[in-house]
């Protein structure tokens, strides 16, 4: 399958080199798109030096906007599918081939990496938040989704041609699921391990929660 890896990145200079090194072992860097979302720490220069494809935002626009820039490039280049992955090493690049294999088995339009089969190591507040938001998204869509907040995803580009989130922040990933479900696209889950090492999240919890509720209640 002709696939691209899309990595939104914001001030990720401490991790992006290692992310791309490990990604290169399982996926060609010329088909790896990093969207530097207005970083101030030299992230873009590190990506450029690595040989990966770089898209630069002049200012920080949010994770949803960064993902959409990557999606637009993938569509322009004619990829069959994309795999989205975070830039902070909480996702294992070595799992990228597993998503492609899972598609060969399930033929689902969207495959979401599920961290909730094993909660060991996940901070308690994230366990509660992820379980609650996944339950609410499942109730909203009636889709069988194990971990709606996971950013490690396989997406067939047929979905990208029809689904475009209007949100620009973290809530865009939830909106994407809701819109895709409404159009009848299918979902599957893939158990993944997520590593937590005390990284500081760029998510502003109160604002993100308000936006999540707004997306959940939107028509």
Secondary structure in CASP SS format (residue, H / E / C, confidence):
PFRMAT SS
TARGET T0000
AUTHOR 0000-0000-0000
METHOD secondary structure of the structure
MODEL  1
X C 1.00
X C 1.00
X E 1.00
X E 1.00
X E 1.00
X E 1.00
X E 1.00
X E 1.00
X E 1.00
X C 1.00
X C 1.00
X C 1.00
X C 1.00
X C 1.00
X C 1.00
X H 1.00
X H 1.00
X H 1.00
X H 1.00
X H 1.00
X H 1.00
X H 1.00
X H 1.00
X H 1.00
X C 1.00
X C 1.00
X C 1.00
X C 1.00
X H 1.00
X H 1.00
X H 1.00
X E 1.00
X E 1.00
X E 1.00
X E 1.00
X E 1.00
X E 1.00
X C 1.00
X C 1.00
X C 1.00
X C 1.00
X C 1.00
X H 1.00
X H 1.00
X H 1.00
X H 1.00
X H 1.00
X H 1.00
X H 1.00
X H 1.00
X C 1.00
X C 1.00
X E 1.00
X E 1.00
X E 1.00
X E 1.00
X E 1.00
X C 1.00
X C 1.00
X C 1.00
X C 1.00
X C 1.00
X H 1.00
X H 1.00
X H 1.00
X H 1.00
X H 1.00
X H 1.00
X H 1.00
X H 1.00
X H 1.00
X H 1.00
X H 1.00
X H 1.00
X H 1.00
X H 1.00
X H 1.00
X C 1.00
X C 1.00
X C 1.00
X E 1.00
X E 1.00
X E 1.00
X E 1.00
X C 1.00
X C 1.00
X C 1.00
X C 1.00
X C 1.00
X C 1.00
X C 1.00
X C 1.00
X H 1.00
X H 1.00
X H 1.00
X H 1.00
X H 1.00
X H 1.00
X H 1.00
X H 1.00
X H 1.00
X H 1.00
X H 1.00
X H 1.00
X H 1.00
X H 1.00
X C 1.00
X C 1.00
X C 1.00
X E 1.00
X E 1.00
X E 1.00
X E 1.00
X E 1.00
X C 1.00
X C 1.00
X C 1.00
X C 1.00
X C 1.00
X C 1.00
X C 1.00
X C 1.00
X C 1.00
X H 1.00
X H 1.00
X H 1.00
X H 1.00
X H 1.00
X H 1.00
X H 1.00
X H 1.00
X H 1.00
X H 1.00
X H 1.00
X H 1.00
X H 1.00
X H 1.00
X H 1.00
X H 1.00
X H 1.00
X H 1.00
X C 1.00
X C 1.00
X C 1.00
X C 1.00
X C 1.00
X C 1.00
X C 1.00
X C 1.00
X C 1.00
X C 1.00
X C 1.00
X E 1.00
X E 1.00
X E 1.00
X E 1.00
X H 1.00
X H 1.00
X H 1.00
X H 1.00
X C 1.00
X C 1.00
X C 1.00
X C 1.00
X C 1.00
X C 1.00
X C 1.00
X C 1.00
X C 1.00
X C 1.00
X C 1.00
X H 1.00
X H 1.00
X H 1.00
X H 1.00
X H 1.00
X H 1.00
X H 1.00
X H 1.00
X H 1.00
X H 1.00
X H 1.00
X C 1.00
X C 1.00
X C 1.00
X C 1.00
X E 1.00
X E 1.00
X E 1.00
X E 1.00
X E 1.00
X C 1.00
X C 1.00
X C 1.00
X C 1.00
X C 1.00
X C 1.00
X C 1.00
X C 1.00
X C 1.00
X C 1.00
X C 1.00
X C 1.00
X C 1.00
X H 1.00
X H 1.00
X H 1.00
X H 1.00
X H 1.00
X H 1.00
X H 1.00
X H 1.00
X H 1.00
X H 1.00
X H 1.00
X H 1.00
X H 1.00
X C 1.00
X C 1.00
END
